[in-house]
Amino acid sequence: MVEEQVRTPGESPLVVLQDSVVFPHILTSLAFHHPMDLAAIDEAMNREPKTLVCVTARNSGKEESASLETVSPELPVKLENLHEVGTMVLIHKLLRIPAGGVAIMVQGIRRVKIDEIVQTDPVVRVRVHPDPESPDRSVETEALMRLILGQVKQLAELAPYLPDEFETMALNIDNPHHLAYLVVTFLKLPVEDRQKILEIDSSEAKLTNLSTHLEREIELLELGGKIKSKIQDDVQKSQRDFFLREQVRAIQKELGDGEEGDEDIVRYREKIAKSQLPPEVLREVNRELDRLVRFGNGQSQESGVIRTYLDVVLDLPWARHSTEPFSIEKAQKILDEDHYGIEKVKDRILDELAVHLRAKGKNRGPVLCFIGPPGVGKTTLGQSIARAMGRSFVRVSLGGVRDDSEIRGHRRTYVGAMPGRIIQGMRKAGTHNPVFMLDEIDKLGSDQRGDPASALLEVLDSSQNKDFRDHYLDLPFDLSEVFFIATANVFQTIPPPLLDRMEIIRLAGYTWEEKRHIARQYLIPRVMKELGIDPFEFRLDDPALVRLIREFTREAGVRTLDRKIATLLRKVVRVRSEMSRKRKVIITPKSISTYLGNEYVEPEHLLDKAAPGVVTGLAWTPNGGDVLFIETLAIEGSKGFILTGHLGDVMKESARTAFSVVQSRIAKLGIEQNFFSKNEIHVHVPGGAIPKDGPSAGITIAVAIVSLVTGIPVPETLAMTGEIALSGRVLPVGGVKEKLIGAREAGIKRVFIPEKNAKDLLEIPEEVKKDLTIVLVSHIDDIFDECFSIKKRKKPVLSKVGKKFS
């Protein structure tokens, strides 16, 4: 054997190990970088046999630096810094490392004891003597060897890091010391425990110590196997690193070596103590927190889900209220400050606030729903209500929502689950009783994923929303103190059950006079403040503002007007910055095009000249009221009735009804008996790219056909709106206020409206009534008589059919 052939020299070069121990009879590899180590290795390579002594430093394993650097980089090596027992090794192979160090393959020869250090520079040399080990062949030693071999077999089955031949190598060793050194080489032990096994002389004591370490290693591996099988189903391939950390953490916990305490757990417990949670919520939160504690302070997917859930629940305002008192007088003052006109709307809001004040915050009445064109102030009304009540304001847009989970939330079984928009809004509000605006409620959709409108029924019903249960929370949340407000552009697309729970408050469009007041009082001062413009820097003449309103915008509200004013004032800022001598910028009707360009809107105007078969009607659009021209044409040689102009089904039916009414009055109207059998009537509504629908053009179409047939033109300053019945009755229509405002803007002077719409005249602004002659009609014959003077009457037609407003 090599050990028997190599003598122990009296003096030998020394290398000091920091984080390892070399054992006799064992092949191992070592790496060195320190100059003293390299010098010792070079000396060993130049002698025969190529031997040197390896000794482990005391308190080693504390730092990562190798060799002599941590013993003493500056001072000579001292005996008190080294273990007394080391190993003499034989160098088998040397490899130069490009970085400047060397790697050597060595075989332990025998134990040696250091007598003294004889040289420290440039090579550390020591005087040593052999420390022989005599194998004990007692029965106890034999029993210990068999025990260790059994443990080795058990370890080989559990430890994946052991080589396949480890068990075979151990079975072929009959020397107890050699067996101990082989086994300890493959065990993951601290350096001090390895050194202790090297220093023990007695075979029995050495094997007993080794058996203790083997037993602990086996217990750790068995525990690791249990943990692995327990969590293996939940761990994905991408989470392998996390699995290893969890495994180590679980082992440390079983051994009592884990760190105590978790800042997140402490923080959650503090928040729970401060939050006034209902009993059911408190039980659920504590249960989830206990689950989080069991998972430990890791970054697993499940612990992340629990943390997100706890954050959402504890952020909700379970007991936080806005307690600022409010009065009706204060509310009225704020509404008047923030909004011009709309007195009826503000009165209805004040009525609701008075009831709310008496009910002490509990909502008992229907939900207010503001319906009107874009830009008329629906959202700002909600903000004003919140300011008047001293509450927080939160707005949730429902436009395009088609999944009821957007309202009720997603169940936590789904990946990426979130609470619904109602709970998210309450979390954002931060109080239990905010003003909550459901914006664009008319644009809710439904498909195979569910019906969000049905989900909103529970939210808006005061008898049910006290225990609203979001799917994500799965806990009851009280919405009874929330002041809900809804907004919409039209009510026709709101589902009937939802509409039944709301009270409709209509906001019609503004006249240009009202827009002028709004611009002066609200829009211009706000934009000036945003852009940092002082009043002395510019002046917008009133005629210029009127031109801006009437020629550069075409809307019922003031949203486009707000953008145009902002564009105009940004131009003012630029002009001022380019002036060499600062002076006031004056904007006149002529100069406004210089700033805004030629992007003005061409409004609908009157016909240039009245013509037979062409009559002006009135239409309602999402942008307000407008005039609508009905054109008719007779085509000789065939009979029939043609409708064009992108008309909807309702409007087509209304046109056919009007045609039938006219046909039934041939004799009364003085029309040739067989006129309609010889001529095809074509009715066209210009603007073919724009969809048109509704019954309100019925009387207009009837008058246009009669005008065509009789050849009598209808005055271009006359417009009309109303649904026609087969009996000739004129039925009421909607959007009267918007239509009359649009008629005035177009230059109409006289308007026919259904008599049953007389109640709507109370909402018409005085300036509109002043400029229009509004005639109430109840039957189509009265309109024919008025337009064509076909039948002479003793009394004026209008005195019979209604009153004249002027």
C-alpha positions in Angstrom: 0.0 0.0 0.0 1.1 3.6 -0.6 0.8 4.4 3.1 3.3 1.8 4.0 5.8 2.9 1.3 5.9 6.6 2.3 7.9 7.6 5.3 7.1 10.5 7.5 9.9 13.1 7.2 11.0 15.0 10.2 10.3 18.3 8.5 7.6 19.0 5.8 6.0 22.0 4.0 2.6 23.0 5.4 -0.6 24.2 3.9 -3.4 25.5 6.2 -7.0 24.6 5.4 -9.9 26.8 6.3 -13.1 25.0 5.4 -12.1 21.4 5.0 -10.4 18.4 6.7 -8.2 15.9 4.8 -8.5 12.3 6.1 -6.0 9.5 5.9 -6.5 6.9 3.1 -8.9 9.3 1.2 -8.4 10.9 -2.2 -9.5 14.5 -2.3 -8.9 17.7 -4.4 -7.8 21.1 -3.0 -7.4 24.5 -4.5 -4.9 27.2 -3.4 -4.2 30.8 -4.3 -2.1 32.3 -1.5 1.7 32.7 -2.3 2.8 30.8 0.8 0.6 27.8 -0.1 1.8 27.9 -3.7 5.4 28.0 -2.4 4.8 25.0 -0.1 3.2 23.0 -3.0 6.2 23.8 -5.3 8.7 22.6 -2.7 6.7 19.4 -2.3 6.6 18.8 -6.0 10.4 19.1 -6.1 11.0 16.3 -3.6 10.4 12.6 -3.5 8.1 11.5 -2.3 5.9 14.6 -3.1 4.4 15.0 0.4 3.3 17.9 2.6 1.2 18.4 5.7 -2.4 19.6 5.7 -3.7 21.1 8.9 -7.1 22.8 9.5 -7.0 26.2 11.2 -8.9 26.6 14.5 -12.3 28.4 14.3 -12.3 27.6 10.6 -15.4 27.5 8.5 -16.4 31.0 9.7 -15.2 32.8 6.6 -15.0 32.0 2.9 -11.3 33.0 2.3 -9.0 30.1 1.7 -5.8 29.0 3.3 -3.3 31.3 5.1 -5.2 34.5 4.4 -7.6 34.1 7.3 -5.0 32.8 9.7 -2.8 35.8 9.4 -2.2 37.6 6.1 0.6 39.7 7.6 2.0 37.9 10.6 3.8 34.5 10.8 1.7 31.4 11.3 1.4 30.4 15.0 0.8 27.0 16.6 -2.1 28.3 18.7 -4.0 29.1 15.4 -3.7 25.5 14.2 -5.2 22.2 15.2 -2.5 19.9 16.7 -3.5 16.9 14.5 -3.3 17.0 10.8 -2.7 14.7 7.8 0.3 14.1 5.7 -0.7 13.8 2.1 0.9 12.6 -1.2 0.4 14.8 -4.2 -0.8 12.7 -7.2 -1.7 15.4 -9.7 -1.3 19.2 -10.1 -3.2 21.6 -12.3 -2.4 25.2 -12.9 -5.4 27.5 -12.8 -5.5 30.4 -15.3 -6.3 32.9 -12.5 -3.0 32.2 -10.8 -3.7 29.4 -8.4 -3.3 25.6 -8.4 -5.5 22.6 -7.9 -4.0 19.4 -6.6 -5.2 15.8 -6.2 -3.9 14.4 -2.9 -4.2 11.2 -1.0 -4.1 11.1 2.8 -1.2 9.0 4.1 -1.4 9.1 7.9 -2.2 11.2 10.9 0.6 13.4 12.2 1.1 15.8 15.1 2.8 19.1 14.7 5.8 19.6 17.1 6.9 23.0 16.1 7.0 25.6 13.2 10.6 25.7 12.0 10.1 28.2 9.1 7.5 30.8 8.0 9.0 32.6 5.1 8.9 32.1 2.2 7.6 28.6 2.9 5.9 27.4 6.1 7.7 24.3 7.3 6.9 22.3 10.4 8.4 19.4 12.3 5.9 16.6 12.8 5.8 13.0 14.1 3.4 10.2 13.1 0.3 9.8 15.2 -0.5 6.1 14.6 -3.9 4.6 14.9 -4.3 1.0 16.1 -7.5 -0.6 15.0 -9.6 -2.1 17.8 -11.0 -5.6 17.1 -13.3 -5.8 20.1 -16.9 -7.1 19.9 -18.2 -3.5 20.6 -16.2 -2.2 17.6 -17.4 -5.0 15.4 -21.0 -4.2 16.4 -20.5 -0.5 15.7 -19.1 -1.2 12.3 -22.2 -3.3 11.4 -24.4 -0.6 12.7 -22.6 2.0 10.6 -22.8 -0.2 7.5 -26.5 -0.5 8.1 -26.8 3.2 8.4 -24.7 3.6 5.3 -27.1 1.4 3.4 -30.1 3.4 4.7 -28.3 6.7 3.8 -27.5 5.5 0.3 -31.2 4.9 -0.3 -32.2 8.4 1.0 -29.4 10.7 -0.1 -29.3 11.6 -3.8 -25.9 13.3 -3.5 -24.0 10.1 -2.7 -22.2 8.3 -5.5 -23.5 4.9 -6.6 -20.4 3.0 -5.4 -20.4 4.5 -1.9 -22.2 1.6 -0.3 -19.9 -1.0 -2.1 -16.8 0.9 -1.0 -17.9 0.9 2.6 -18.7 -2.9 2.6 -15.2 -3.7 1.4 -13.4 -2.0 4.3 -12.6 -4.0 7.4 -10.5 -1.3 9.2 -12.7 0.8 11.6 -10.6 3.9 11.1 -10.6 3.6 7.4 -14.4 3.1 7.4 -14.9 6.2 9.6 -12.8 8.3 7.3 -14.6 7.1 4.1 -18.1 7.8 5.6 -17.3 11.1 7.1 -15.9 12.3 3.8 -19.3 12.1 2.2 -21.3 13.4 5.1 -22.3 17.1 5.2 -20.8 18.0 8.6 -19.3 21.2 10.0 -15.5 21.5 9.9 -15.1 21.2 13.7 -17.1 17.9 13.7 -14.9 16.5 11.0 -11.7 17.6 12.8 -13.0 15.9 16.0 -13.4 12.6 14.2 -9.9 12.9 12.9 -8.5 13.5 16.3 -10.3 10.7 18.2 -7.8 7.8 18.8 -10.2 5.1 20.0 -11.9 3.1 17.3 -15.0 2.6 19.4 -15.2 6.3 20.3 -14.6 7.3 16.7 -17.3 5.0 15.3 -19.8 6.1 18.1 -19.3 9.7 17.2 -19.8 8.9 13.5 -22.9 6.9 14.2 -24.5 9.8 15.9 -23.9 12.1 12.9 -25.2 9.4 10.6 -28.4 9.0 12.6 -29.0 12.8 12.5 -28.4 12.9 8.7 -30.8 10.0 8.2 -33.5 11.8 10.2 -33.0 14.9 8.2 -33.3 13.1 4.9 -36.4 11.2 6.0 -38.0 14.4 7.2 -37.1 16.0 3.8 -38.7 13.1 2.0 -41.9 13.6 4.0 -41.9 17.3 3.2 -41.2 16.7 -0.4 -44.0 14.2 -0.8 -46.4 16.5 1.0 -45.8 19.6 -1.1 -44.8 18.0 -4.4 -48.3 18.3 -5.9 -48.4 22.1 -5.3 -44.9 22.8 -6.6 -44.4 23.6 -10.3 -41.2 23.2 -12.3 -40.7 27.0 -12.4 -40.8 27.0 -8.6 -37.9 24.6 -7.9 -35.8 27.2 -6.2 -38.7 28.0 -3.9 -39.2 24.3 -3.1 -35.7 24.0 -1.9 -36.0 27.0 0.3 -39.2 25.7 1.8 -37.6 22.3 2.4 -34.7 23.9 4.3 -37.1 26.1 6.2 -39.3 23.1 7.2 -36.2 21.2 8.3 -35.0 24.1 10.4 -38.5 24.4 12.0 -38.5 20.7 13.0 -35.0 21.1 14.5 -35.9 24.3 16.2 -33.3 26.3 14.2 -35.7 28.5 12.3 -36.1 32.2 12.7 -38.9 33.3 15.0 -41.4 36.0 14.0 -42.6 37.5 10.7 -43.0 41.2 10.2 -45.9 40.6 7.8 -47.8 38.5 10.3 -47.2 41.1 13.0 -48.4 43.8 10.7 -51.6 41.9 9.8 -52.3 41.3 13.5 -51.9 45.0 14.2 -54.3 45.9 11.4 -56.9 43.4 12.6 -56.7 44.8 16.1 -57.3 48.3 14.8 -60.0 47.4 12.3 -63.5 47.1 13.7 -64.4 44.0 11.8 -67.8 42.3 12.0 -67.6 38.9 13.8 -68.0 36.8 10.7 -65.3 38.8 8.9 -63.0 38.6 11.9 -63.3 34.8 12.0 -62.5 34.4 8.3 -59.5 36.8 8.5 -58.0 35.0 11.5 -58.5 31.7 9.7 -56.7 33.0 6.6 -53.9 34.4 8.8 -53.4 31.0 10.5 -53.1 29.5 7.1 -50.5 32.1 6.2 -48.5 31.3 9.4 -48.5 27.6 8.5 -47.1 28.4 5.0 -44.3 30.4 6.6 -42.7 33.6 5.4 -42.3 32.3 1.8 -43.1 33.5 -1.6 -45.3 30.6 -2.6 -48.3 31.0 -4.9 -50.7 30.1 -2.1 -49.2 32.4 0.4 -49.3 35.2 -2.2 -53.0 34.6 -2.7 -53.6 34.7 1.0 -51.7 38.0 1.4 -53.6 39.6 -1.4 -56.9 38.5 0.1 -55.9 39.8 3.6 -54.8 43.1 2.0 -58.1 43.6 0.3 -60.3 42.6 3.3 -58.3 44.8 5.7 -58.2 47.8 3.3 -62.0 47.8 3.1 -63.8 50.5 5.2 -65.8 48.2 7.4 -66.4 50.9 10.0 -64.8 54.1 8.7 -67.5 56.8 8.1 -67.5 60.3 6.7 -68.9 62.2 9.7 -68.8 65.8 8.4 -72.3 67.3 9.0 -74.2 68.8 6.1 -77.3 71.0 5.7 -79.7 71.6 2.9 -78.6 75.3 2.8 -75.0 74.3 2.4 -75.9 71.7 -0.3 -77.9 74.3 -2.2 -75.0 76.8 -2.0 -72.6 74.2 -3.4 -74.9 73.1 -6.2 -75.4 76.7 -7.2 -71.7 77.4 -7.1 -70.8 74.4 -9.3 -73.7 74.4 -11.8 -75.5 77.1 -13.8 -79.2 76.7 -14.4 -80.8 73.2 -14.2 -83.0 74.5 -11.3 -85.4 71.6 -11.5 -82.6 69.0 -11.3 -81.0 70.8 -8.3 -84.4 70.9 -6.6 -84.9 67.2 -7.0 -81.4 66.5 -5.7 -82.1 68.7 -2.6 -85.3 66.8 -2.0 -83.3 63.5 -2.0 -80.7 65.0 0.3 -83.4 66.2 2.7 -84.8 62.7 2.9 -81.3 61.2 3.3 -80.6 63.7 6.1 -83.8 62.7 8.0 -83.1 58.9 7.5 -79.7 59.5 9.1 -77.7 58.1 6.2 -79.8 55.1 5.3 -80.9 55.0 1.7 -84.6 54.3 1.4 -85.7 55.8 -1.9 -84.8 54.9 -5.5 -81.4 55.5 -6.9 -81.0 58.8 -8.8 -80.1 58.3 -12.5 -79.0 61.3 -14.4 -79.8 60.9 -18.1 -78.6 63.4 -20.7 -76.2 64.0 -23.6 -72.4 63.9 -23.0 -71.0 67.0 -21.4 -74.1 68.4 -19.7 -72.6 67.9 -16.2 -73.8 64.5 -15.0 -70.5 63.4 -13.4 -69.8 66.9 -11.9 -73.3 66.8 -10.3 -72.2 63.6 -8.5 -69.0 65.3 -7.3 -71.0 68.3 -6.1 -73.4 66.0 -4.2 -70.4 64.4 -2.5 -68.9 67.8 -1.6 -72.2 69.0 -0.2 -72.6 65.9 1.9 -68.9 65.9 3.1 -68.3 62.4 1.7 -65.7 60.8 -0.5 -66.6 60.4 -4.1 -65.9 57.3 -6.2 -66.8 56.7 -9.9 -66.9 53.4 -11.6 -67.4 53.2 -15.4 -69.7 50.4 -16.5 -69.4 51.0 -20.3 -68.7 47.8 -22.1 -69.0 45.5 -19.1 -70.4 42.2 -20.2 -69.4 39.8 -17.4 -71.3 39.7 -14.1 -68.0 38.8 -12.4 -66.9 42.4 -13.1 -69.7 43.4 -10.6 -69.6 40.4 -8.2 -65.9 39.6 -8.5 -64.2 36.3 -9.3 -64.0 33.4 -7.0 -60.6 32.8 -5.4 -60.3 29.4 -7.0 -59.3 31.1 -10.3 -55.8 32.3 -11.0 -55.6 36.1 -10.8 -59.0 36.5 -9.2 -60.0 40.0 -8.1 -62.9 41.6 -6.3 -65.7 43.1 -8.4 -65.9 46.8 -9.3 -68.2 47.6 -6.4 -65.8 46.3 -3.8 -62.8 47.9 -5.6 -64.7 51.2 -5.6 -65.4 50.9 -1.8 -61.7 50.1 -1.2 -60.7 53.2 -3.2 -63.3 55.4 -1.4 -61.9 54.5 2.0 -65.2 55.2 3.8 -68.3 53.1 4.5 -70.7 55.8 3.2 -69.3 57.4 0.0 -71.1 58.9 -2.9 -70.8 56.1 -5.5 -71.4 56.9 -9.2 -72.2 54.1 -11.6 -71.3 55.8 -14.9 -72.6 54.8 -18.3 -75.1 52.3 -16.9 -76.9 52.3 -20.2 -73.9 50.7 -21.9 -74.0 47.5 -19.9 -73.9 44.4 -22.1 -74.6 40.7 -21.7 -73.4 37.6 -23.3 -72.7 33.9 -22.5 -70.5 35.0 -19.5 -73.5 36.5 -17.6 -75.6 39.5 -17.2 -74.0 42.3 -15.2 -77.3 44.2 -15.1 -78.8 41.4 -13.0 -75.8 41.6 -10.6 -76.5 45.3 -10.1 -80.0 44.6 -9.0 -78.8 43.4 -5.6 -76.4 46.4 -5.3 -79.1 49.0 -5.9 -81.9 47.4 -3.9 -81.9 48.9 -0.5 -83.6 45.9 1.0 -80.8 43.5 -0.2 -77.6 45.5 -0.3 -77.1 45.4 3.4 -75.5 41.9 3.0 -73.9 42.3 -0.5 -71.6 39.3 -1.0 -68.7 39.6 -3.5 -67.5 36.3 -4.9 -63.9 37.1 -4.1 -64.5 38.2 -0.5 -67.2 35.6 0.1 -68.2 37.8 3.1 -71.2 40.1 3.6 -70.5 43.8 3.0 -73.0 46.5 4.0 -73.8 48.9 1.1 -76.9 50.3 2.7 -75.2 53.6 3.7 -73.7 54.2 0.2 -75.3 57.0 -1.8 -75.6 55.5 -5.3 -76.0 57.6 -8.4 -76.2 56.4 -11.9 -75.6 58.2 -15.2 -76.7 57.4 -18.8 -77.1 59.0 -22.2 -80.4 57.3 -23.0 -82.8 55.2 -20.9 -84.0 52.9 -23.7 -81.0 50.6 -23.4 -81.2 50.3 -19.6 -82.7 46.9 -18.7 -86.3 47.4 -17.3 -85.7 45.7 -13.9 -82.7 48.0 -13.3 -84.7 51.0 -14.6 -87.4 50.2 -12.1 -85.0 50.7 -9.2 -84.0 54.2 -10.3 -85.6 57.6 -10.6 -84.8 59.3 -13.9 -83.7 62.9 -13.8 -83.2 64.3 -17.3 -80.5 66.8 -18.1 -81.3 68.4 -21.5 -78.8 70.4 -23.5 -77.9 74.0 -23.0 -78.8 77.0 -25.1 -76.0 79.1 -26.4 -76.8 81.7 -23.8 -76.4 79.2 -21.0 -73.2 77.9 -22.6 -71.9 81.5 -22.6 -72.7 81.9 -18.9 -71.1 78.5 -18.1 -68.0 79.5 -20.1 -67.6 82.8 -18.3 -68.3 81.6 -14.8 -66.7 78.1 -14.8 -64.7 77.0 -17.9 -62.6 80.0 -18.6 -61.5 80.7 -15.0 -60.7 77.0 -14.5 -58.6 76.8 -17.7 -56.8 80.1 -16.8 -55.9 78.6 -13.4 -54.6 75.4 -15.0 -52.4 77.3 -17.5 -51.3 80.0 -15.1 -52.9 82.9 -17.1 -53.7 86.2 -15.4 -56.8 88.2 -16.3 -54.7 91.1 -17.6 -53.0 88.9 -20.2 -55.9 88.5 -22.5 -59.5 89.4 -23.2 -62.1 87.3 -25.0 -64.8 89.5 -26.4 -68.4 88.4 -25.9 -69.2 88.2 -29.6 -66.1 86.1 -30.1 -67.2 83.7 -27.3 -70.7 83.5 -29.0 -69.0 82.7 -32.3 -66.9 80.1 -30.6 -70.0 78.4 -29.1 -72.2 78.6 -32.2 -69.7 77.9 -35.0 -66.9 75.9 -33.5 -68.9 73.5 -31.4 -72.0 71.5 -32.0 -73.1 69.6 -28.9 -75.8 69.6 -26.2 -73.2 69.9 -23.4 -70.0 71.9 -23.0 -67.3 69.3 -23.2 -66.1 70.3 -26.7 -66.4 73.9 -25.7 -64.1 73.3 -22.8 -61.5 71.7 -25.1 -61.8 74.6 -27.6 -61.3 77.2 -24.8 -58.3 75.3 -23.6 -56.9 75.2 -27.1 -57.5 79.0 -27.5 -55.8 79.9 -24.2 -52.8 77.7 -25.0 -52.4 79.7 -28.2 -52.6 82.9 -26.0 -49.8 81.6 -23.8 -47.7 80.9 -26.9 -48.4 84.4 -28.5 -47.5 86.1 -25.2 -44.2 84.2 -25.0 -43.3 85.3 -28.6 -44.0 89.0 -28.0 -41.0 91.2 -27.6 -43.1 93.7 -25.8 -45.7 92.1 -23.6 -49.2 93.4 -24.2 -52.8 92.2 -23.7 -54.0 89.7 -26.3 -57.5 90.6 -27.5 -59.6 87.9 -29.2 -62.3 89.2 -31.5 -64.8 87.3 -33.7 -62.5 87.9 -36.7 -59.3 86.8 -35.0 -60.7 83.7 -33.4 -60.1 81.7 -36.6 -56.4 82.7 -36.4 -56.1 80.8 -33.2 -58.5 77.9 -33.9 -58.2 77.5 -37.6 -61.1 76.7 -39.9 -62.3 73.7 -37.9 -65.7 75.2 -37.3 -68.8 73.1 -37.4 -71.3 73.8 -40.2 -74.7 74.0 -38.5 -78.0 72.9 -40.1 -79.6 76.0 -41.6 -83.0 76.7 -43.1 -83.8 75.8 -46.6 -82.8 78.5 -49.0 -86.3 78.6 -50.4 -89.5 76.7 -49.6 -90.3 74.0 -52.2 -93.3 71.6 -52.6 -92.6 68.2 -51.0 -89.9 69.4 -48.7 -90.8 69.9 -45.0 -88.6 70.6 -41.9 -88.9 68.1 -39.0 -87.2 68.0 -35.7 -84.9 65.2 -34.4 -83.3 64.2 -31.1 -79.7 63.0 -31.2 -77.2 62.1 -28.4 -75.7 65.6 -29.0 -79.0 67.4 -28.6 -81.8 68.5 -30.9 -81.5 69.2 -34.6 -83.6 69.9 -37.7 -84.4 67.1 -40.1 -85.5 67.6 -43.7 -88.1 65.3 -45.2 -88.0 65.2 -49.0 -90.6 63.6 -51.3 -90.8 62.9 -55.0 -93.6 61.6 -57.3 -92.5 59.2 -60.0 -95.2 58.9 -62.8 -95.9 55.6 -64.5 -95.9 53.3 -61.5 -97.4 53.0 -58.1 -95.8 52.3 -54.7 -94.0 53.8 -51.8 -90.2 54.0 -51.4 -88.3 55.0 -48.2 -84.6 55.8 -48.2 -82.2 57.5 -45.9 -80.9 54.7 -43.5 -84.2 54.6 -41.6 -85.0 52.2 -38.8 -88.1 49.9 -38.6 -90.1 52.3 -36.3 -89.5 55.2 -38.6 -90.5 53.1 -41.7 -93.7 52.1 -40.0 -94.4 55.7 -39.1 -93.9 56.7 -42.7 -96.3 54.1 -44.0 -98.8 55.1 -41.5 -98.5 58.7 -42.6 -98.9 57.6 -46.3 -102.1 55.7 -45.4 -103.5 58.7 -43.5 -102.9 60.9 -46.6 -104.5 58.3 -48.9 -107.6 58.1 -46.7 -108.0 61.9 -47.1 -107.8 62.2 -50.9 -111.2 63.8 -51.3 -110.8 66.1 -48.3 -107.4 67.3 -49.5 -108.6 67.8 -53.1 -106.2 65.3 -54.5 -107.0 63.5 -57.8 -108.7 60.1 -57.0 -106.2 57.9 -58.9 -103.1 60.0 -58.2 -101.4 57.4 -56.0 -102.2 54.5 -58.5 -100.4 56.4 -61.2 -97.5 57.7 -59.2 -94.8 56.2 -57.0 -94.1 58.2 -53.9 -90.4 58.4 -52.8 -89.7 59.7 -49.3 -86.1 60.5 -48.5 -84.4 61.8 -45.4 -81.0 63.3 -46.2 -77.9 62.2 -44.4 -77.9 58.6 -45.5 -74.8 57.6 -43.5 -76.5 58.5 -40.2 -79.0 55.9 -38.8 -82.5 57.4 -38.1 -85.3 55.9 -36.2 -88.3 56.8 -34.1 -92.0 57.8 -34.7 -91.7 61.5 -34.2 -91.4 62.3 -38.0 -94.9 60.9 -38.7 -96.7 64.3 -39.1 -93.8 65.7 -41.0 -93.9 62.9 -43.6 -97.6 63.3 -44.0 -97.3 67.1 -44.5 -94.5 66.6 -47.0 -96.5 64.1 -49.1 -99.5 66.5 -49.2 -97.2 69.4 -50.0 -95.8 67.4 -52.9 -99.2 66.3 -54.3 -100.9 69.7 -53.9 -97.8 71.7 -55.0 -98.2 74.0 -52.1 -94.8 74.7 -50.3 -94.5 74.7 -46.5 -92.7 77.8 -45.2 -89.0 77.1 -44.5 -89.3 78.7 -41.1 -91.9 76.2 -40.0 -90.8 72.9 -38.3 -92.8 70.1 -36.7 -92.6 67.0 -34.6 -95.1 64.4 -33.6 -96.2 60.8 -34.0 -99.2 60.1 -36.2 -101.9 57.5 -35.7 -104.1 55.9 -38.4 -107.0 57.9 -37.1 -105.1 61.1 -37.6 -104.4 61.9 -34.0 -101.1 63.5 -33.1 -99.4 61.5 -30.4 -96.7 62.8 -27.9 -93.0 62.4 -28.5 -89.8 62.7 -26.4 -86.9 65.1 -26.4 -89.1 68.2 -26.9 -86.8 70.5 -25.0 -83.7 69.5 -27.1 -85.7 69.7 -30.3 -86.9 73.2 -29.6 -83.4 74.4 -28.7 -82.2 72.8 -31.9 -84.9 74.5 -33.9 -84.0 77.9 -32.5 -80.3 77.3 -33.3 -81.3 76.5 -36.9 -83.3 79.7 -37.3 -86.8 78.2 -37.1 -89.5 80.7 -36.2 -92.6 78.5 -35.8 -93.0 74.9 -34.4 -95.8 72.4 -34.3 -95.7 70.0 -31.3 -98.3 67.5 -30.0 -100.8 69.0 -27.6 -100.0 66.2 -25.1 -96.5 67.6 -24.8 -97.7 70.8 -23.3 -96.3 69.8 -19.9 -92.8 69.8 -21.4 -93.0 73.6 -22.2 -92.5 74.3 -18.5 -88.9 73.2 -18.9 -88.2 75.3 -22.0 -85.8 78.2 -21.3 -87.4 81.7 -21.6 -85.1 82.8 -24.4 -86.3 79.8 -26.5 -89.9 80.6 -25.9 -89.2 84.2 -26.8 -87.7 83.4 -30.2 -90.2 80.6 -31.2 -93.9 80.5 -31.9 -94.9 77.1 -30.4 -98.2 75.7 -31.6 -99.9 72.7 -29.9 -101.7 70.4 -32.3 -103.9 67.3 -31.6 -105.0 66.1 -35.1 -103.4 65.9 -38.5 -106.4 67.7 -40.2 -105.7 70.8 -38.1 -102.1 70.8 -39.4 -103.2 70.3 -43.0 -105.7 73.2 -42.6 -103.0 75.4 -41.1 -100.4 74.6 -43.7 -102.5 74.4 -46.8 -105.7 76.3 -46.0 -107.7 73.5 -47.6 -110.8 73.9 -45.4 -112.1 77.3 -44.3 -113.3 77.5 -40.7 -115.2 80.2 -38.9 -112.8 80.1 -36.0 -109.0 80.1 -36.3 -107.5 76.6 -36.4 -105.1 77.3 -33.5 -107.8 78.6 -31.2 -109.4 75.1 -31.4 -106.3 72.9 -31.3 -104.4 74.7 -28.5 -102.7 77.8 -27.3 -100.0 79.7 -28.9 -96.8 80.3 -26.9 -94.7 83.3 -27.9 
